[in-house]
Amino acid sequence: MIDRSPEPETGSGLDDDLDTVDEGKRLVRVGGASGLSLAERLTERFHRLTWRTPIHGMRLKGRHPLKLIAVPDDPFLGDVKRGQALLSGQVTFRGETRAVAALNFAKPDFSDDFSEYLHSFGWLRDLSTVATRAQGVPVAEAIMRQWLAVHADKVSEPAWRADLWGRRILAWSAHAPLILSSADLVYRSKVLNTFARGARHLDRGVDKLPPGAPRVAANCGVVAASMLISGNETRRGAAEAALARAIATSVFEDGGVVSRSPTAQIDVIMLLTALRCVYDVRRFDAPEIIADTLAKMVPALLGVCMGDGALSSWQGGGPVSAASVADVIAATGVRTRPLRQAREWGYQRLASGQSVLVIDAAPPPVARLIKGGCASTLAFEFSDGPHRLIVNCGGARAGIVQIPAALSEGMRTTAAHSTLVVGDSNSTAVHADGTLGRGVGEVELARQESEQASRIEGSHDGYARRFGFTHHRQLILSGDGRELRGEDMLLPSHRRRRIATMGFVIRFHLGLGVEVSPTADGMAALLRLPGAPLWQFRVRGGTLSAEESVWIDAEGRPQSTSQLVVTGESPAGGANISWVLKRAV
């Protein structure tokens, strides 16, 4: 359960009055160390086994549609590079490439991410972005025929996974001219019948998906099918009610998605926007919950964008480019300012002058809501205008396939984020199966803003049980944005009676291209970025050094960077490390 505070303000500037979070507000993680229970796993397994039964086969039978009632617009642009590769006969995704003619759906040898890209038919958007109908139809039909030959009549995973069917219905309908322009009536009938069978398959599976983007995707597909297949109109009311339930369990009141992933936030926004286009083409009024949800989600998304307009890197996602973010927001039609306080979603934003700071001020997501979650509590990113100074490594779930698995897993650790690490240990356990275990259970938060400065204080208990310390962090951004003062404290916790002297490290991962020059006394450093202001960093309470680091860019590729590293030891009574980041010119 996460404490629900009063409705946050939307905006990025400073107001005349104080903008505060009450002292001692707690955000509590419930069920974080456990994924699905044994009963839930058995139920899920049994549900999938029923796909192979004659009863489920009977449920998929019905009228064969002769055509789609309408073809909605796709409100988003695809990836130009991936689209051009498709025109040249290659399917590419996150560094993985397969020839269209050699795709083997019966014995796939591609990665999970590549598989989802293929099965969702998200590549249709990429193809339509660069190709005319005459150019795109042969490519789309070639892949479609291969997919139908293996998966049209056989209900199996991953092809018939509910969330992928939801995405596939939206993709097939929006890009119907690419897959239904053939004069081959047998092929056209196969596509349309499979479309209808997929919609019937979803009828009994959408509520069994975990909250978040998967459940929203599946429900969007059901609602879209109710408006695009003749004879399905009677299902629309029940489908819309299920979508409303999915949104209620998947999106916090402040507009953040429950997985706490900004890339999932974009995903849900795109799904709802694409579904709204189905209503538009049918000239139906979309349920108010769609507009209301988009109106909440867009400012929350903007709240985790840095000064360059691109996303900050949280929960395995990378810095989605400013152009992509702008494209998504423009399609929604929502005009708003960044949300400063997403209390339930857990991200706090400070913005003064040209400076923007985003901090993770909540417990990590619970295990069942995200695969590849990160132990990033109280980490922050900081930018000066379009220049990123302090970042997180990011990209654990968005990197190219060539990144070694060990490195991808390393991106999930506390050390891969700009925060404090005790005893070379994660603040929340990172499991090899992609889930998060025990660690941060509570985060206390206080925030104040005035014209002179903005302050955020937070503390978490991720190290209390193992080492007997609570991590307390204070960040103060001056009113002109030219100075960021920080204080990291290790405070004795009542959870452990005996506390030993323990080593700690505070890491400040630097943005791409930032050159660091430490001073000889091990107390300060200069940060230079071509064409950007010079910044000075100074610390007290620890020893400063510079080390190599890595940052996953918007293309999912690792880039060599640097990091400032503050080391020290905390006695049983705790430690206090203060530091300041100040613009020199």
N, C-alpha and C positions, 0 to 999 in steps of 0.2 A: 504494500500500500504506500502510495506517495502522498504526502500532505498536500491538500488543495488549498492554496492561499488565494486571496482575492484576485480578480481578473487582472492580468498584467497589462501595462500600457504598451502601445505600439509606437515606436519611434526610435530615432537614432541620435537625436541631439539631446542637449541638456535642457530641462525645464526650469522654470523659475522656482518652483517649490521642490522640496526634497522628495526623492523617489527612493523608497526604502523597502527592504525586506526585514521583518521583525527579527530581532536577535533570537537565536536559538531555534529558528525554524528547521525542522528535521525532514529530510527525505529518506525514506526507509525502503530498503530492498527486501521484498518478500518472495521466498521460493527461488532465490537467485542461484543457489548451488545445485539445484536439481532440475533436470530436464523433465521429460514426460514420466509420469509414474508408471509402475509396472502394469497397472490396470489400463492406463491410457495407451501404453505401447501395445498391449495385447488387443485392445479394441481397434487400434489403427491397423494392426497386422491382420486381424480378422476381416476388417472392412476391405482391405486390398485383396485378400483371398477370395472374397465374394465376387470380384470382377471376373473370375474364371468360371463361375457357375452358370448353368443354363438360365437361372432366374434373372441374373443381371443381363444376360444376353436378350431375354424377353423384354426387359425394361428399355433396351436401346432400340427396339423395333418401333416403327411408326410410319407415317406418311413420308414419301420421298418428295422433298420440295423441288419444284421446277426451276425456281430462281430465288434470289434474295429480293425481299420487298423493296429495299433501298440500299444505296451505297454511301455510307457516311464519309466525310473528309477525314484525313489524318492531319491533325493540327500541328504536327511536329516534323522537323527536318531530320533526316537520317544522317549517318556518317558518310561523308563524301568518299573518303579513302576506301572504306569497306564496299561502298556501292560500285566504285570503279573497278575494284578487284572482282566483284561478281560479274561485271560485264566482260572481264577478261577470262572468266571461267574459274575463278578462285573464290572460295569462301574463307574469309579471314576474321579472326576475333581474338583480341588480346595476345597477339604474337603467334597464334596458331593458324595454320593455313592447310586447306584441303581442296583438291580439285573437285569441281562440281561433278564431273563425269565419274569420279572415283569414290564418291560418298558411299559408305556402306552402313546403312541403317540397321541391317540385320546383325552385323558383328562390328559395332562401333569401336574405334580405337582412339577416340578423341576425349579431351578432358570434360569434366562436368560442366564447366562454364561454357565451353564450345557447344556441348550437347544442348544446354538450355537455350542458347542463341539459335540453334537450328530448329529445335522443337517448338519454340515459341513463335517462329516465323517472324521474329523481329527484323530479320534481314530484308524482308519485303520493304520496310521503310527506307533502308539504306539504298536498295535498288531503285525504288521509285524516285529518290531524290536526284539521281544522276541520269536516269534513262527515260526515253520516250516509251510509249506503250509497245511500239514495234520492236524496240531494242530489248525491253525488259521481259516480254512475254516468253520468249524461248528459254531464258534462264530460269524464270519462276516456274514454268511448267516442268522443266527438267528436274528440278529439286522436288517439286510437288509430286510428280509421278513416282519418284523413288521413295518418298515418304509414304504415299498411299499403298504402294506395293507391300510394304512391311507392316504398317501400323493401322491402316484403315479398318481392318477386320479383327485385329488382335488387340485386346485391351490389356496393356501392360505398362509398367513404368520404364523410363520416365515419360514416354510419349503421352500417356493418358493421365498423367498427374493433373490434379484439378486446377492448380494455379496456371499450369502451362496451357491447359485447354481454354481457360479464360482469356489469356493473352492471345492465343491462336484465333479465337473467335473475333476478337477486335481487329487483329491483323488481316485475317482473310476477308472480313467485310470491308474494311477501309481500302484494301488493295485488290478487290475483286476483279477489276479490269486486267490485272496481271495474271491471275490464275484461272479466270473463267472466260477468256476470249477465244478459246479453242473451238474449232468446228467439230471436234470429236465429241459426240453426244454421250458416249459411254464414259469418257473421262469427266465431262462436266457433271454428269449424274453422280459419279463416284465422289467428287468433291462436295457437292451439295448434300448428299446423303450422309457423308462423314461429318459434315458441319452439324447436321441435325442430330446425329448419334452422339456427338460430343456434347451438345447442349443437354441431351437427356442424361448422359453420364454425370454431368455436373449437378443435376437436381438433388442427388442424395449425398454429395461429397463436400459441398462448400462449407458446411458448418463444422467439419472435422479438421479443417486446416488451422494452424496456429494463427493468432491475431497478427496483423501487420500486412505487408504488401501481398503475401500469398493469398490470404483470405479475401482481400479487396479485389485482387485480380480475378479470382474465380467467380466472385459474385458479379463483377462487372460483365464477365462473359455471359452469365445466365441472363442478366437484365438485357444485354444487347441482343441475345438470341430471341428473347420474347418479343422484340420489336422488328426483327429482320426475317424471321421464318414464318411463313403463313401457317395459321393454326395454333401458334404459340401465344397468341394474345392473352388468353385466359391465365397464363402463368405470370404475367407481368406484375400483378399486385403482390403476389407472394415473393417474387424475385426482388422487388424493391424493398419489401420489408426485411428480407434477409440481408440485402446490401446495407440497410440502415443499421442492422445489428452488427454487421462486420465493421462498419465505420466506427460505431460506438466502442467496440473492443479494440480497435486498431489505432485510434487517434486520440491523444490526450485532449483535454479541454483547451489547453493553450495552443493546440495546432500541431504538436510534435507527434511523430509516429512512435509507437510503443517500443520498437526495436532500438530507438535512439540513434539510428543511422541516417545522416543527411542524404546519402545516396538513396536509401529506401524512401526518404521523404520526397525526393524528386520523383521516384517511381510511382508512389501513390498519387501524387498530383497529376502526373501524366495519364495514369489510368482513369481517374475521374474526369479529366478534361476530354479524353478520347470518348468516354461513355457519353458525355454531354453532347458530343457531335452526333451520336446516334439519335438522341432525342431531337436535335435540330433538324436532321434530315427527314425525320418522320413528322415534324411539326408538332411534337408533343412538348408539354411543359415538364421539364426535369424536376424531380423532387427537390424541395428546398434544401435538404440536407447536403446535396452535392455542392451548391453554391456556398452554403454556410461553411462547409468543411474546407473548400478551397480558400475562402476568405480568411480562415484561421491558419491554414498551412503555409500560404505564401509568405506572410510576414515572419513566421517561424523559420522558414527556409532562408529568407534574407538575413535573419539574425545570425546565421552561422557562415555568412559570406564575409570575406576579408575585403581590404581596401581595393583589391584588384577586381572585385566582382565575382571571383571564383569561390568555391566552397573551401572551408577549412577541412582538415582531415580528421575524421572521427569514426570509431567503430568499424574499422577496416576499409572505409571508403577513401578515395583519393580526392584531390582538389579539382573536381569537375570544373571545366573551363567557364569563364565568364560568359562567353558566347552561348554555350549550351544552357546555362542557368537563365540568361536573358531570353532565349528562345522559349523555354518552358514557361516562364512568368508571363511573357507576352501572349502566349496561347491561352492562358487562363483568363485574361482580361482583368485581372485583379491589380489595382494600383494602390500601393500602400508603402509604408516604411518598415524598416527592419524591427523585429520584436526584440526588445532589450532583455526581457525577463521571461524565459520559457521555464517556469518553475518545475512543472511536471516532466517536460522533455529533458530538462536538466542543463541547458546551456544558457549562460549569462553573457551579455555583450556590453562592453564599455566602448564609447566612441566620443572622442574629443579632438578638435582640430582635424588633422589628417589621419590620426591614429585610430586603429580599431583593435580591440582585444576580445577574444572569445575564450571562455573557460568552461570546462566540464565540471559542473557543480552539482552532480547527482551520483548516486550509485550506478554501477554498470547495469546493462539490461539483464533480465533474468534469462536463464539458459535456454528455455524453450522458445524464445522470441527471436533469437538471432544466432547464426552460425558464423564463427569468426569474430566474436565480440572481443573488445580490448579492455585492458586494465588501465584506464586513462584518468581516473578520478583526480580532480584538481590540476590537471594539465591545462596549458593555455597556448594559444597562438596569438601573434602580435604583428601588425603591419603598419607601415608609415606610407600613406597613400597607396600606390600600386605595388610598393616594395614590401615583401615579406621578410621580417627579421627573425622572428621566433616561430617555429613550426613543430608539428609532430611528423614522424616518419611516414605514417599512413600507408594505405594501399594493401593491407593484408588480404583483402578480398577483391581488390581491383587491379592487381598487378598482372603483367604479361606472364604467359605460361613458362617462359624461360627463367623466371625467378626461382631459385631453389626453394623447395618446400620449407627447409629450415629457416631461410631468411624471411619467408612469408609469415611463419609462425613467430619469428622474432619481432615482426612489426606489431604484434598484438600485445607485447609485454609493456610493463610500466616504463622500462628503460627506453623504449622507443618513443616516449612522449616527454614533453617538456614539463617535468615535475620531479618530485623527490622520491628516491628509492632507498629503502632501509634494508640492510643486510643482503644486498644483491637479490632481493626477492620482489615478486609482484605484489601490488596492493590487493589484487584479487587473483586467485589461482587461474591460470590459463591451461586448459586441457587440450590434449592432442586431437580430440574428436571435434574441436571447434567450439566447444561450450566453455563457459566460465564457471568456476567453482566458488569456494568460500573466500571471503575477504571483506571488502567494503560492504557493510550492512546499513550504515547510517551516515548521512552527510548533514552537518549543521551549516546553515548559511545565513549571512547577514549582508545587507547591501545598503549603501547610502550614496546619493548623488546630489551635488550642488554645483553652482557655477565655478567654484574654486577647484573642486576635485571630485572624482568618483572613486568609491571604495567598495571592494568586495572582500569579505572574509568567509572562509570555509574551512571545515575540518572533517576528517573522515577517520574511521576506526579500522581501516584495512590492516594495520600493523599491530593493533592492540592485543589480539589474542596470542600472536606468535612472539612479539618482541616487547610488548608492554608500553608501546608509544602510540599516541594519537598525532597524526599529521595535521597541523594548522597552517593555512596559507592566507596571507593578506596581500592584496594587490591594490595599489592606489595610482590612478592615472590623473595627471594634472589637467586643469581646465583647458589648457591650450594644446594638450596632447604631446608635449615635448619631453615629458618625463614620466617614467613608470617606476614606481618604488614597490619593492616586494619584500616580504618577510616570511620565511619558512621556519616553523617551530616544531620540535618534537617534544610533546608533553607527556609526562607519565600517566599511564592509564590505570584505573582501578581493577582492570580485568586480570592483571597479573601481579602477584605480590613481589616476586623477585625480578629485578630488571638489571641486565648486564650491560656493560658498555658495548655499544653497537655502532658499526660504521654506517655512514650514509653517503649518498651521492645525489646531487641536484643537477639535472641535465637541461640544457637549453639548446635544442637542435636549431641550427641556423638555416635560414632560407637559401634557396639556390643562388649562387653567385656571391654570397656574403663572405668577404675576406676578414679573417680575424687575426689581430696582432696582440698577443698577451704582453703585458708589461713584465719586467724582470722580477718584481716583488711578489708575483703570484696573486695579486689582489685586483687587477683590472685588465681590461682589453679594449681595443678599438675595433669597431665593426664598420667595414667599408663596403659599399655597393656602388658599382659604376652608375653615375648619373643620379645618385641618391644622396641624401644628407648623411654625414658622419655621425655615428652613435658611439657613446662611451658606456662601458659596463664596469661596475665596481661592486665588490662583494666584501662583506665582513663576517667572520665566523667560520670560514672554511678556506681551503686552498684552491685557487683557480688554475685550470689548464685548458688546453684546446685539444680535441681529438677528432678523428674522422667520423663521419656519419653518412647516412643515406636518406634520400627523400624520393618517394614515388610520385612522379609527375602526373599530369592530367591524362597522359597517354598510357599510364600504367607502367612506365619504364623507370628503373632505378637511376637516380642521379647522385653523384658523389657530392657531399656537402661536409660541413664541419659542425662541431658542437662545442659549447662551453660546458665544462664539467667542474662542479664545485664539490670537493670531497672533505670529509671530516669524520669525527667520532662523537657520539653522544653519550655522556655519562648517564648514570641512573636518574639524575635529576632533570635530564632533558637538554635540549640544545636550541639555540636561536641563531639563525643565519639571515642577515639582511643584505639586500642588494639593490642596485639602482641602475636603470637603463635610461640614459639621457642623451637627447640630440645635441650635438656639439655646435652645429651651425643652423 
